[in-house]
Amino acid sequence: MGRSHLLGRRPRGPPLDIPAAAPVRVGRGVGGGDAEDRKQRGLIVTESQRVFPYLAYADAPAAIDWLRRVFGFEPLDVQTIPDGRVVHAALALEGAQVMLASLFDGGGYCSPQTLEAVPSHVLIHVENVDAHFRQAESAGASIRYGPVDQPWGARLYEATDLEGHRWAFMQPQGSASNSNEHTE
């Protein structure tokens, strides 16, 4: 038995359980303003970002709110169907973008809540890892470990979100914003 269905051996049904005629509501989040304003606030993804983490959540609207409050992500685009599920959302933090959606039958994804171990984590570069850590901790993040200097040249901390996705936030060692601000 096991988890063979997670390895693609599960019979496939329809692609997703989204009603064919369901209208999709698109919200622009807080990403308003002209292009220069959005760029200054880190809401325009640079051309250098070529990989976009895409996460699935049992309760995507709650996850969007949590990621905004706790980690400081700003919603750029949130598309929902009438029952409130999110078919696509893009969130930004300091120029990096992640995407997420609600779980849908037939999609082949699961929440980490259903697993005994977490198979991956998302790593985000931030300008000041110590300040980001303090904000996340004070907002109630489940911290796995605080900021630590790594032998490979970065300072990072790791936290777990409300559904068990692991997040690591890092900054290169020796950058001005963290050189005298360690919180170990």
N, C-alpha and C positions, 0 to 999 in steps of 0.2 A: 504494500500500500504506500506508505511514506508520502513523499512530496513530489512524485513523478509528474503530477499535473503542473507543477511550477517550472518544469523543464521542457514544456512544450508538448508533452505527450497526452494532453487532455483533448478530448474531442472538441472541435471548434463549432460554435453556434454562429449566430449573426455577429457581425463585428462589435457592435455596442447596443445596449438596450435603450438608445435614445429614440423616442418616437420620431418617425420620418418627417412628420409635419410640425414638429415642435419648433416654435419660434425661439431663436437664440437672442437673449438680451445682452448687449455689449455695453460694458461700463468702462470708462476711461480711467478709473481710479483717481489718483491724485497727480497724474502725470500731465496736468494742464500747463499752459505757458508756451512761449515760443521755443524754437529749437535751441537757442543759446541758453535760455533759462533752464530747460530740461537737461542740457549737457552739464551745466554748472552744478546741478543737483544730483548728478550721477544717474540720470534716468534715461540716457541714451547709451545703448550698448556700443562699445567701440568695435571697430572692424576686427580687432584682434581676438575677440571672443568667438571661437569656432565650435565650441562644445557647450550645449545647454542642458544642464540637468533637468529632467522631467520627472516629477514625483507624483505618486497617486496617494490620495487621502480618503479615508472613509467619510470624513466630514471636512471637505475642502473649504467651505466658507469659514468654519472655525479655524482652520489651519492658516488661512490668509490673514485673519485678524490676529492670531497668535504670532505669526512671523513678522507682522507689522509692529505690534506692541513690544515684543521681546527682542527680536534681532534687528529691527529698524528697516525692514524691507518696505518699499513703497509699491503698491499695486499700479502697474502700468495699464493693464487690460484684464478685465474679468468678464468672461462670457458664460452666461447661465441659461438653463432651460426653466420652464415654468415651475417645476417642482423644487427649484432652488439648487440643484446640483450644478457644479461648475464643469463645463466642457473644456474650457481652457482658461488659464490665467498666467500672466507674466508679471513677475515681481523683480524689482531692481534694488541693489544695494551698492553704492559707491561704484557704479558703472558695470557691475556684474549682474547678470540676469539669470533667474531660475524660472522654470515653468512648472505648473501643477494642474491637476484635474481631480475630479471626484472619481471614485471607483465605479465602474460600470460592468454589469454582467457581460461576459463575452470579450472583455478587454484584455484578459490575461494578466492583470496586475493584482497585487494584494498590498495591504497595509503591513508595515513591520510588526504591528500588534499581533498579527496572526503567525508570526515566525518565532522560532526558538532563538535565532541569532539574526543579526543584521548583516546583510551581504555587502553593504557599501556605505559610504558616507559622502557628503557634499563638502568640498573644501572651498572657502571663499577668502580672497585676499581683501584685507581691510587696511586703512591707513594707520589706525592706532588700535592694536589688538587689546591692549590693557583697558582702554576706555570702553571698547566694545564689550569686553568681558564684564566690566562693572555694570554697564547698562543691562546686559542680558541677565546677569545674576540678580540684580535688584528688581527686574521685571518678572522673576520667577522661573527662569530657565533651569532645567535639570542639568547641572554641570557634571560632566564626567571627570574632568580635571581642569585646573586653572592654567593660566598662561605659563608655558614652559619653553625655555630655549632648547631648540632641537639641534643635534649635531650636524644636520644638513643645511643649517644656515637660516632657519626661520624660528619665529616665536609664535606659538599657537596655543589655543585651548579648544576643548571639545565639549559639546552639549548635545542633549537629546531633545527633540521637539515633542509636542503633545501626543503624537502617534508613534513615536519611536524612531523616526528618521534621525540619523546622526549627522551633526553639522560640526565642522572644524573651521575656525576662523584664524587666519595667519597673517603675519607681516614679516618681511625680510628682516633679519637681525641687522642692527647697526643703523637703521633708518632713524631720522631725527625724532619722530614722534614717540618712539618707545625706548630710546637709549638710556634714559634715567628714570623709568617709570615702572619697573618690574613689580609684580604683585605676588610673587611666589610665597 
